[in-house]
Amino acid sequence: MRKSLVERIIRADVRAQTSYLVPDAHGLLKLDAMENPYILPAALREQLGQRLAAVALNRYPVPSYTHLKQQICQHLGVPAGFDVLLGNGSDELISILSVACAQPGAKVLAPEPGFVMYQVSARLAGLDYVGVPLRADFTLDLSAMLAAIAQHRPAIVYLAYPNNPTGTLYQAADIEAVLRAVGEDGIVVVDEAYQPFAQASFMSRLAEFANLVVMRTVSKLGLAGIRLGYMAASAVLLQEFDKVRPPYNINVLTQAAAEFVLEHHHELERQAAALRASRSDLVAALERIDGIEVFPSAANFLLIRLANADKVFAGLLQRKVLVKNAGKMHPALQNCLRVNVSTPEENTLFLAALRETLANV
Protein backbone atom coordinates (compact mmCIF):
# COMPACT_ATOMS: atom_id res chain seq x y z
CA MET A 1 0.00 0.00 0.00
CA ARG A 2 1.26 3.44 -0.93
CA LYS A 3 2.17 5.59 2.07
CA SER A 4 0.17 8.72 2.80
CA LEU A 5 1.58 12.16 2.06
CA VAL A 6 2.35 12.70 5.75
CA GLU A 7 4.12 9.33 6.02
CA ARG A 8 6.21 10.09 2.95
CA ILE A 9 7.41 13.58 3.88
CA ILE A 10 7.31 13.89 7.70
CA ARG A 11 10.05 12.29 9.81
CA ALA A 12 8.92 9.24 11.76
CA ASP A 13 10.12 10.69 15.07
CA VAL A 14 8.15 13.87 14.45
CA ARG A 15 5.01 11.87 13.62
CA ALA A 16 5.43 9.96 16.88
CA GLN A 17 5.80 13.13 18.92
CA THR A 18 2.96 15.06 20.53
CA SER A 19 2.60 18.82 20.36
CA TYR A 20 3.44 20.91 23.42
CA LEU A 21 0.14 21.14 25.27
CA VAL A 22 -0.90 24.41 26.92
CA PRO A 23 -4.19 23.92 28.78
CA ASP A 24 -7.00 26.43 28.47
CA ALA A 25 -6.97 28.52 31.65
CA HIS A 26 -9.96 30.73 30.85
CA GLY A 27 -11.94 31.41 34.02
CA LEU A 28 -9.42 29.64 36.25
CA LEU A 29 -6.97 30.73 38.91
CA LYS A 30 -3.87 30.08 36.79
CA LEU A 31 -1.04 28.66 38.86
CA ASP A 32 0.53 26.25 36.38
CA ALA A 33 2.98 28.24 34.25
CA MET A 34 5.41 30.01 36.63
CA GLU A 35 4.18 33.44 35.62
CA ASN A 36 4.60 36.62 37.65
CA PRO A 37 1.05 37.56 38.79
CA TYR A 38 1.86 41.27 39.14
CA ILE A 39 1.36 43.84 36.40
CA LEU A 40 3.07 47.20 36.01
CA PRO A 41 1.66 50.18 37.93
CA ALA A 42 -0.92 52.22 36.02
CA ALA A 43 1.42 55.15 35.37
CA LEU A 44 4.06 52.87 33.84
CA ARG A 45 1.46 51.07 31.73
CA GLU A 46 0.34 54.40 30.31
CA GLN A 47 3.92 55.38 29.47
CA LEU A 48 4.53 51.97 27.93
CA GLY A 49 1.45 52.39 25.75
CA GLN A 50 2.82 55.67 24.45
CA ARG A 51 6.19 54.07 23.75
CA LEU A 52 4.60 51.18 21.84
CA ALA A 53 2.35 53.54 19.86
CA ALA A 54 5.47 55.25 18.50
CA VAL A 55 6.99 52.02 17.15
CA ALA A 56 7.35 51.83 13.37
CA LEU A 57 5.45 48.61 12.71
CA ASN A 58 6.05 48.95 8.98
CA ARG A 59 9.82 48.54 9.40
CA TYR A 60 11.91 45.51 10.22
CA PRO A 61 13.83 45.58 13.51
CA VAL A 62 17.45 46.68 13.43
CA PRO A 63 18.90 43.16 13.64
CA SER A 64 21.84 44.02 15.89
CA TYR A 65 19.50 45.00 18.77
CA THR A 66 22.39 47.05 20.13
CA HIS A 67 20.43 49.26 22.53
CA LEU A 68 18.37 46.42 23.98
CA LYS A 69 21.47 44.32 24.54
CA GLN A 70 23.16 47.25 26.25
CA GLN A 71 20.14 47.63 28.55
CA ILE A 72 20.24 43.93 29.42
CA CYS A 73 23.96 44.02 30.15
CA GLN A 74 23.62 47.17 32.25
CA HIS A 75 20.61 46.18 34.36
CA LEU A 76 20.75 42.38 34.53
CA GLY A 77 24.28 41.73 35.73
CA VAL A 78 26.20 40.75 32.60
CA PRO A 79 29.88 41.31 33.43
CA ALA A 80 31.96 43.89 31.59
CA GLY A 81 33.50 42.59 28.40
CA PHE A 82 30.68 40.13 27.70
CA ASP A 83 27.73 40.48 25.34
CA VAL A 84 24.41 38.68 24.97
CA LEU A 85 22.56 36.92 22.17
CA LEU A 86 18.79 37.34 22.09
CA GLY A 87 16.12 34.77 21.38
CA ASN A 88 12.35 34.52 21.08
CA GLY A 89 12.20 33.11 24.59
CA SER A 90 14.61 30.53 26.00
CA ASP A 91 13.11 27.93 23.67
CA GLU A 92 14.66 29.59 20.61
CA LEU A 93 18.01 29.90 22.35
CA ILE A 94 17.96 26.18 23.14
CA SER A 95 17.14 25.47 19.50
CA ILE A 96 20.01 27.72 18.36
CA LEU A 97 22.42 25.84 20.61
CA SER A 98 21.16 22.48 19.35
CA VAL A 99 21.51 23.39 15.68
CA ALA A 100 24.92 25.00 16.13
CA CYS A 101 26.32 21.94 17.93
CA ALA A 102 24.62 19.20 15.88
CA GLN A 103 27.67 17.44 14.52
CA PRO A 104 27.35 13.72 13.69
CA GLY A 105 27.36 11.70 16.90
CA ALA A 106 27.18 14.73 19.19
CA LYS A 107 25.26 14.34 22.44
CA VAL A 108 23.30 16.49 24.87
CA LEU A 109 23.26 15.63 28.56
CA ALA A 110 21.01 16.93 31.34
CA PRO A 111 19.73 15.87 34.78
CA GLU A 112 16.21 14.45 34.96
CA PRO A 113 13.52 15.37 35.72
CA GLY A 114 14.28 18.69 34.06
CA PHE A 115 13.09 21.12 31.41
CA VAL A 116 11.62 19.05 28.58
CA MET A 117 12.82 21.37 25.79
CA TYR A 118 16.45 20.33 26.29
CA GLN A 119 15.52 16.85 25.07
CA VAL A 120 12.98 17.94 22.46
CA SER A 121 15.32 20.44 20.78
CA ALA A 122 18.24 18.04 20.86
CA ARG A 123 16.35 15.27 19.14
CA LEU A 124 14.81 17.56 16.53
CA ALA A 125 18.32 18.75 15.65
CA GLY A 126 19.57 15.17 15.31
CA LEU A 127 21.54 15.10 18.56
CA ASP A 128 21.53 12.12 20.90
CA TYR A 129 20.08 12.93 24.31
CA VAL A 130 21.28 11.44 27.60
CA GLY A 131 19.27 11.97 30.80
CA VAL A 132 20.96 11.51 34.18
CA PRO A 133 18.58 10.82 37.09
CA LEU A 134 18.58 13.17 40.04
CA ARG A 135 18.69 11.76 43.54
CA ALA A 136 15.40 10.88 45.23
CA ASP A 137 15.36 14.30 46.91
CA PHE A 138 15.93 15.95 43.49
CA THR A 139 19.45 17.10 44.29
CA LEU A 140 22.18 16.64 41.69
CA ASP A 141 23.85 13.23 41.65
CA LEU A 142 27.34 14.54 40.94
CA SER A 143 29.03 11.15 40.70
CA ALA A 144 26.45 9.98 38.15
CA MET A 145 26.84 13.24 36.19
CA LEU A 146 30.64 12.92 36.10
CA ALA A 147 30.42 9.28 35.04
CA ALA A 148 27.99 10.16 32.22
CA ILE A 149 30.23 13.01 31.07
CA ALA A 150 33.24 10.70 30.99
CA GLN A 151 31.30 8.07 29.03
CA HIS A 152 29.45 10.26 26.54
CA ARG A 153 31.65 13.39 26.18
CA PRO A 154 28.59 15.59 25.53
CA ALA A 155 28.73 18.65 23.30
CA ILE A 156 26.15 20.36 25.54
CA VAL A 157 25.33 19.88 29.23
CA TYR A 158 22.29 21.71 30.59
CA LEU A 159 22.02 22.61 34.27
CA ALA A 160 18.90 24.53 35.23
CA TYR A 161 19.80 26.75 38.21
CA PRO A 162 17.32 26.41 39.93
CA ASN A 163 15.78 23.40 38.27
CA ASN A 164 12.35 23.19 36.66
CA PRO A 165 10.11 21.39 37.68
CA THR A 166 11.65 20.67 41.08
CA GLY A 167 12.82 24.12 42.20
CA THR A 168 16.15 22.65 43.35
CA LEU A 169 19.17 24.96 43.51
CA TYR A 170 22.18 22.75 42.82
CA GLN A 171 25.36 23.24 44.82
CA ALA A 172 27.69 25.74 43.13
CA ALA A 173 30.64 23.42 43.76
CA ASP A 174 28.85 20.65 41.82
CA ILE A 175 28.33 22.94 38.84
CA GLU A 176 31.99 23.90 38.96
CA ALA A 177 32.92 20.21 38.91
CA VAL A 178 30.72 19.66 35.85
CA LEU A 179 32.29 22.64 34.07
CA ARG A 180 35.77 21.26 34.71
CA ALA A 181 34.81 17.71 33.73
CA VAL A 182 33.34 18.85 30.40
CA GLY A 183 36.38 21.05 29.77
CA GLU A 184 37.20 21.74 26.13
CA ASP A 185 34.97 18.92 24.85
CA GLY A 186 31.71 20.87 25.15
CA ILE A 187 29.73 23.70 26.68
CA VAL A 188 27.82 23.83 29.95
CA VAL A 189 24.63 25.86 29.78
CA VAL A 190 23.56 27.16 33.18
CA ASP A 191 19.89 27.99 32.67
CA GLU A 192 18.98 30.76 35.09
CA ALA A 193 15.36 31.31 34.10
CA TYR A 194 14.39 31.67 37.78
CA GLN A 195 17.41 33.68 38.92
CA PRO A 196 15.34 36.60 40.31
CA PHE A 197 13.89 34.22 42.89
CA ALA A 198 17.08 32.28 43.64
CA GLN A 199 19.44 35.26 43.96
CA ALA A 200 22.28 32.96 42.95
CA SER A 201 24.02 33.11 39.59
CA PHE A 202 27.00 32.02 37.54
CA MET A 203 26.78 35.14 35.36
CA SER A 204 29.64 36.88 37.19
CA ARG A 205 31.86 33.82 36.62
CA LEU A 206 31.85 33.80 32.83
CA ALA A 207 35.51 34.85 32.70
CA GLU A 208 36.51 31.80 34.81
CA PHE A 209 35.15 29.17 32.42
CA ALA A 210 35.59 29.37 28.65
CA ASN A 211 32.92 26.68 28.17
CA LEU A 212 30.23 28.40 30.29
CA VAL A 213 27.02 29.74 28.75
CA VAL A 214 24.54 31.50 31.03
CA MET A 215 20.99 31.57 29.71
CA ARG A 216 18.10 33.60 31.11
CA THR A 217 14.65 34.89 30.21
CA VAL A 218 12.61 37.91 31.20
CA SER A 219 9.47 35.76 31.28
CA LYS A 220 9.60 34.95 34.98
CA LEU A 221 10.39 38.58 35.79
CA GLY A 222 6.90 39.52 34.65
CA LEU A 223 7.30 39.80 30.87
CA ALA A 224 6.24 36.32 29.74
CA GLY A 225 4.02 37.78 27.05
CA ILE A 226 6.83 39.44 25.09
CA ARG A 227 8.89 36.21 24.70
CA LEU A 228 12.47 37.39 25.23
CA GLY A 229 15.41 35.26 26.25
CA TYR A 230 19.12 36.05 26.33
CA MET A 231 22.36 34.19 26.85
CA ALA A 232 25.87 35.34 27.63
CA ALA A 233 29.12 33.56 26.80
CA SER A 234 32.58 34.23 25.44
CA ALA A 235 32.73 36.32 22.27
CA VAL A 236 34.01 33.36 20.22
CA LEU A 237 31.03 31.22 21.19
CA LEU A 238 28.42 33.95 20.70
CA GLN A 239 29.85 34.70 17.27
CA GLU A 240 29.16 31.13 16.16
CA PHE A 241 25.73 30.90 17.78
CA ASP A 242 24.74 34.17 16.12
CA LYS A 243 25.24 32.57 12.70
CA VAL A 244 22.34 30.23 13.49
CA ARG A 245 20.03 32.91 14.91
CA PRO A 246 17.24 33.82 12.47
CA PRO A 247 17.39 37.43 11.25
CA TYR A 248 14.91 39.81 12.89
CA ASN A 249 14.06 37.18 15.52
CA ILE A 250 13.05 39.82 18.10
CA ASN A 251 10.09 41.90 16.92
CA VAL A 252 9.91 45.65 17.36
CA LEU A 253 7.14 45.53 19.99
CA THR A 254 9.12 43.09 22.13
CA GLN A 255 12.19 45.25 21.73
CA ALA A 256 10.40 48.46 22.69
CA ALA A 257 8.59 46.88 25.63
CA ALA A 258 11.74 45.29 27.02
CA GLU A 259 13.75 48.48 26.70
CA PHE A 260 11.05 50.45 28.52
CA VAL A 261 10.62 48.01 31.38
CA LEU A 262 14.37 47.66 31.87
CA GLU A 263 14.49 51.43 32.34
CA HIS A 264 12.22 50.76 35.33
CA HIS A 265 13.84 47.49 36.44
CA HIS A 266 13.45 48.52 40.09
CA GLU A 267 9.74 47.65 39.73
CA LEU A 268 10.62 44.14 38.58
CA GLU A 269 13.00 43.76 41.51
CA ARG A 270 10.25 44.88 43.90
CA GLN A 271 7.85 42.29 42.48
CA ALA A 272 10.46 39.52 42.72
CA ALA A 273 11.08 40.39 46.37
CA ALA A 274 7.34 40.21 47.06
CA LEU A 275 7.17 36.77 45.48
CA ARG A 276 10.13 35.52 47.50
CA ALA A 277 8.31 36.59 50.66
CA SER A 278 5.10 34.92 49.45
CA ARG A 279 7.06 31.73 48.75
CA SER A 280 8.15 31.51 52.39
CA ASP A 281 4.58 32.08 53.57
CA LEU A 282 3.18 29.47 51.19
CA VAL A 283 5.78 26.88 52.22
CA ALA A 284 4.90 27.41 55.88
CA ALA A 285 1.17 27.07 55.18
CA LEU A 286 1.60 23.88 53.12
CA GLU A 287 3.85 22.30 55.73
CA ARG A 288 1.05 22.69 58.27
CA ILE A 289 -1.22 20.44 56.17
CA ASP A 290 -0.92 16.76 57.07
CA GLY A 291 0.29 14.45 54.32
CA ILE A 292 2.00 17.05 52.13
CA GLU A 293 5.74 16.97 51.41
CA VAL A 294 7.09 20.33 50.21
CA PHE A 295 10.40 20.18 48.36
CA PRO A 296 12.88 23.04 48.85
CA SER A 297 12.50 25.62 46.08
CA ALA A 298 14.61 28.58 44.97
CA ALA A 299 12.16 29.39 42.15
CA ASN A 300 8.74 31.05 41.94
CA PHE A 301 6.94 27.71 42.27
CA LEU A 302 6.74 24.82 44.70
CA LEU A 303 6.77 21.10 44.05
CA ILE A 304 4.65 19.15 46.51
CA ARG A 305 4.02 15.43 46.93
CA LEU A 306 0.81 14.05 48.37
CA ALA A 307 -1.35 10.95 48.13
CA ASN A 308 -3.84 10.71 45.26
CA ALA A 309 -2.29 13.62 43.37
CA ASP A 310 -4.36 12.92 40.25
CA LYS A 311 -7.58 13.20 42.25
CA VAL A 312 -6.34 16.31 44.03
CA PHE A 313 -5.46 17.89 40.68
CA ALA A 314 -8.96 17.12 39.39
CA GLY A 315 -10.52 18.43 42.58
CA LEU A 316 -8.61 21.70 42.32
CA LEU A 317 -9.68 22.03 38.71
CA GLN A 318 -13.33 21.56 39.73
CA ARG A 319 -12.78 24.46 42.13
CA LYS A 320 -11.38 26.59 39.27
CA VAL A 321 -7.73 26.32 40.29
CA LEU A 322 -5.21 25.16 37.67
CA VAL A 323 -1.86 23.76 38.83
CA LYS A 324 0.58 21.45 37.04
CA ASN A 325 0.10 17.72 37.44
CA ALA A 326 3.83 17.00 37.53
CA GLY A 327 3.29 13.25 37.79
CA LYS A 328 2.54 13.28 34.06
CA MET A 329 5.95 14.74 33.30
CA HIS A 330 8.35 12.09 34.65
CA PRO A 331 8.10 8.85 36.67
CA ALA A 332 10.20 10.34 39.49
CA LEU A 333 7.47 12.97 39.98
CA GLN A 334 4.70 10.48 40.77
CA ASN A 335 2.06 12.00 43.07
CA CYS A 336 3.61 15.47 42.67
CA LEU A 337 1.93 18.75 41.84
CA ARG A 338 3.71 21.98 40.90
CA VAL A 339 2.11 25.24 41.94
CA ASN A 340 3.08 28.83 41.22
CA VAL A 341 3.85 31.18 44.05
CA SER A 342 1.43 34.05 43.52
CA THR A 343 0.03 37.05 45.35
CA PRO A 344 -1.04 36.60 49.00
CA GLU A 345 -4.66 36.76 47.84
CA GLU A 346 -4.26 34.07 45.17
CA ASN A 347 -2.17 31.89 47.49
CA THR A 348 -5.00 32.06 50.03
CA LEU A 349 -7.53 31.00 47.39
CA PHE A 350 -5.31 28.09 46.38
CA LEU A 351 -4.86 26.92 49.98
CA ALA A 352 -8.59 27.07 50.62
CA ALA A 353 -9.32 25.06 47.47
CA LEU A 354 -6.59 22.55 48.39
CA ARG A 355 -7.94 22.03 51.93
CA GLU A 356 -11.48 21.60 50.62
CA THR A 357 -10.27 19.14 47.97
CA LEU A 358 -8.28 17.09 50.48
CA ALA A 359 -11.30 16.87 52.73
CA ASN A 360 -13.27 15.29 49.89
CA VAL A 361 -10.70 12.99 48.27
Sequence and secondary structure as in RCSB ss.txt:
>XXXX:A:sequence
MRKSLVERIIRADVRAQTSYLVPDAHGLLKLDAMENPYILPAALREQLGQRLAAVALNRYPVPSYTHLKQQICQH
LGVPAGFDVLLGNGSDELISILSVACAQPGAKVLAPEPGFVMYQVSARLAGLDYVGVPLRADFTLDLSAMLAAIA
QHRPAIVYLAYPNNPTGTLYQAADIEAVLRAVGEDGIVVVDEAYQPFAQASFMSRLAEFANLVVMRTVSKLGLAG
IRLGYMAASAVLLQEFDKVRPPYNINVLTQAAAEFVLEHHHELERQAAALRASRSDLVAALERIDGIEVFPSAAN
FLLIRLANADKVFAGLLQRKVLVKNAGKMHPALQNCLRVNVSTPEENTLFLAALRETLANV
>XXXX:A:secstr
    HHHHHS HHHHHS        TTSEE SS        HHHHHHHHHHHHTS TTS   TT HHHHHHHHHH
TT  TT EEEEESHHHHHHHHHHHHT  TT EEEEEES  HHHHHHHHHTT EEEEEE  TTS   HHHHHHHHH
HH  SEEEEESS TTT     HHHHHHHHHHHGGG EEEEE TTHHHH   SGGGGGG TTEEEEEESIIIIIGG
G  EEEEE HHHHHHHHTTS TT S HHHHHHHHHHHHTHHHHHHHHHHHHHHHHHHHHHHHTSTT EE   SSS
EEEEE TTHHHHHHHHHHTTEE B GGGT GGGTTEEEEE   HHHHHHHHHHHHHHHHH 
